[in-house]
Amino acid sequence: MQDENNVKILFQFHSDIFDEEMVETMWATIIDKDKGLYKLDNIPFYAPLVASDDIVFAEFDEQQQMLTYRKTVEYSGNSIIQVVLMDKSKDINSIRKKFEELGCVSEKANDGYFSMEIPALVDYTFIKHILDDLEQKEIIGYAEPCLADQHRIT
């Protein structure tokens, strides 16, 4: 993916799940290099409060020796859901496929964890119902580290 239009950006954050400082790198498309603006190409695995297609401000960090996230400039409206497989007898890929059929792509970290994008124009109500049902059956556990306003269910 490395070319003249794409860069890797470092995200540093405190994980409440792991209760430690963490880092994650993500691919981004250059929007305006001089202004430090980039559009995220990845579905974040762990980094909270950012989603694919968000436009972020990043600058070179001397200590890290790489482009480093500073703030989100424009939110895409996409949401990110982190899913942990609790019932190891179930196939994580079939669960991912169920959500993909509803318009939600995901990235698998391993056989027990994936991160899923809820696109801005997708109605989250039905997807959340499925997530809640799978969680109630103790098949998965899930978190909503980046939930766009239109996906918030009251």
C-alpha positions as CSV (number, residue, x, y, z in Angstrom):
1,M,0.0,0.0,0.0
2,Q,3.0,2.3,0.4
3,D,3.1,4.7,-2.5
4,E,3.3,8.5,-3.0
5,N,-0.4,8.9,-2.0
6,N,-0.4,6.8,1.1
7,V,1.4,7.0,4.5
8,K,1.3,5.3,7.8
9,I,0.2,7.3,10.8
10,L,1.0,6.3,14.4
11,F,-1.8,6.5,17.0
12,Q,-0.8,6.6,20.7
13,F,-3.6,6.1,23.3
14,H,-4.5,4.6,26.7
15,S,-6.5,1.4,26.4
16,D,-9.1,1.0,29.1
17,I,-9.4,-2.7,28.1
18,F,-5.7,-3.4,28.5
19,D,-5.2,-0.6,31.1
20,E,-1.9,0.5,29.4
21,E,-0.5,2.9,26.9
22,M,-0.7,1.4,23.4
23,V,0.2,2.3,19.8
24,E,-1.3,1.4,16.5
25,T,-0.4,2.4,13.0
26,M,-2.9,3.0,10.2
27,W,-2.7,3.7,6.5
28,A,-4.0,7.0,5.3
29,T,-4.3,8.8,2.0
30,I,-2.6,12.2,1.8
31,I,-5.2,15.0,1.5
32,D,-2.9,18.0,2.0
33,K,0.7,17.1,3.2
34,D,1.6,20.8,3.9
35,K,-1.4,21.2,6.2
36,G,-0.9,17.7,7.7
37,L,-4.3,16.4,6.6
38,Y,-4.8,12.7,5.9
39,K,-7.9,10.5,5.3
40,L,-7.8,7.1,7.2
41,D,-7.8,4.0,5.0
42,N,-7.9,1.5,7.8
43,I,-10.5,0.2,10.2
44,P,-8.9,0.8,13.6
45,F,-8.3,-2.4,15.6
46,Y,-7.8,-0.7,19.0
47,A,-7.5,3.1,18.6
48,P,-10.6,4.8,20.1
49,L,-12.5,7.7,18.7
50,V,-11.4,7.4,15.1
51,A,-13.0,5.6,12.2
52,S,-12.1,4.8,8.6
53,D,-12.5,7.8,6.3
54,D,-12.0,10.3,9.1
55,I,-9.8,13.2,8.1
56,V,-7.0,13.7,10.7
57,F,-4.2,16.1,11.4
58,A,-0.9,14.4,11.9
59,E,2.7,15.7,12.0
60,F,6.1,14.2,12.2
61,D,7.1,13.3,15.8
62,E,10.8,13.5,16.4
63,Q,10.7,11.1,19.4
64,Q,8.6,8.5,17.5
65,Q,10.4,9.2,14.2
66,M,7.2,8.9,12.2
67,L,4.0,10.7,11.3
68,T,1.8,10.8,14.5
69,Y,-1.9,11.5,15.0
70,R,-2.7,14.7,16.8
71,K,-6.5,15.3,16.2
72,T,-9.5,14.4,14.1
73,V,-10.4,17.3,11.8
74,E,-13.5,15.9,10.1
75,Y,-15.5,12.9,11.1
76,S,-16.7,10.5,8.4
77,G,-19.8,9.4,10.2
78,N,-18.6,5.8,10.2
79,S,-18.6,3.9,13.5
80,I,-16.2,1.2,14.7
81,I,-17.3,-1.8,16.7
82,Q,-14.8,-4.2,18.3
83,V,-15.9,-7.8,18.6
84,V,-14.3,-10.6,20.7
85,L,-15.3,-14.2,20.1
86,M,-16.3,-15.7,23.5
87,D,-17.6,-19.1,22.2
88,K,-14.5,-20.6,20.6
89,S,-16.7,-23.4,19.0
90,K,-18.1,-20.7,16.7
91,D,-16.4,-19.6,13.5
92,I,-15.4,-15.9,13.6
93,N,-15.5,-15.7,9.7
94,S,-19.1,-16.7,9.6
95,I,-20.0,-14.0,12.1
96,R,-18.0,-11.5,10.1
97,K,-19.8,-12.6,6.9
98,K,-23.2,-12.1,8.6
99,F,-22.3,-8.4,9.2
100,E,-20.7,-8.0,5.8
101,E,-24.0,-9.0,4.2
102,L,-25.5,-6.1,6.1
103,G,-22.9,-3.7,4.6
104,C,-20.4,-3.8,7.5
105,V,-16.8,-4.7,6.5
106,S,-14.4,-5.8,9.1
107,E,-10.7,-6.6,9.7
108,K,-9.8,-9.7,11.6
109,A,-6.8,-9.4,14.0
110,N,-6.9,-13.1,14.9
111,D,-9.3,-16.0,15.3
112,G,-10.8,-14.4,18.4
113,Y,-11.0,-10.7,17.5
114,F,-12.2,-8.4,14.7
115,S,-12.9,-4.7,14.3
116,M,-15.9,-3.7,12.2
117,E,-17.0,-0.6,10.4
118,I,-20.6,0.6,10.4
119,P,-20.8,2.9,7.4
120,A,-22.4,6.3,7.9
121,L,-25.4,5.5,5.8
122,V,-26.1,2.1,7.4
123,D,-28.9,1.9,10.0
124,Y,-27.2,0.6,13.1
125,T,-30.5,-0.4,14.9
126,F,-30.7,-3.9,13.3
127,I,-26.9,-4.5,13.5
128,K,-26.9,-3.6,17.2
129,H,-29.8,-6.0,17.8
130,I,-27.7,-8.8,16.3
131,L,-24.7,-7.8,18.3
132,D,-26.8,-7.7,21.5
133,D,-28.4,-11.1,20.7
134,L,-24.9,-12.7,20.1
135,E,-23.6,-11.1,23.3
136,Q,-26.6,-12.3,25.3
137,K,-26.0,-15.9,24.0
138,E,-22.4,-15.5,25.1
139,I,-21.1,-16.0,21.6
140,I,-19.4,-12.6,21.4
141,G,-18.5,-9.6,23.5
142,Y,-18.4,-6.2,21.9
143,A,-17.4,-2.5,22.4
144,E,-18.3,0.7,20.6
145,P,-15.1,2.8,20.8
146,C,-16.2,5.1,18.0
147,L,-19.9,5.6,17.6
148,A,-21.1,8.3,15.2
149,D,-24.0,10.5,16.3
150,Q,-26.4,9.0,13.9
151,H,-25.6,5.5,15.2
152,R,-26.3,6.3,18.8
153,I,-29.4,4.5,20.0
154,T,-31.3,6.0,22.9
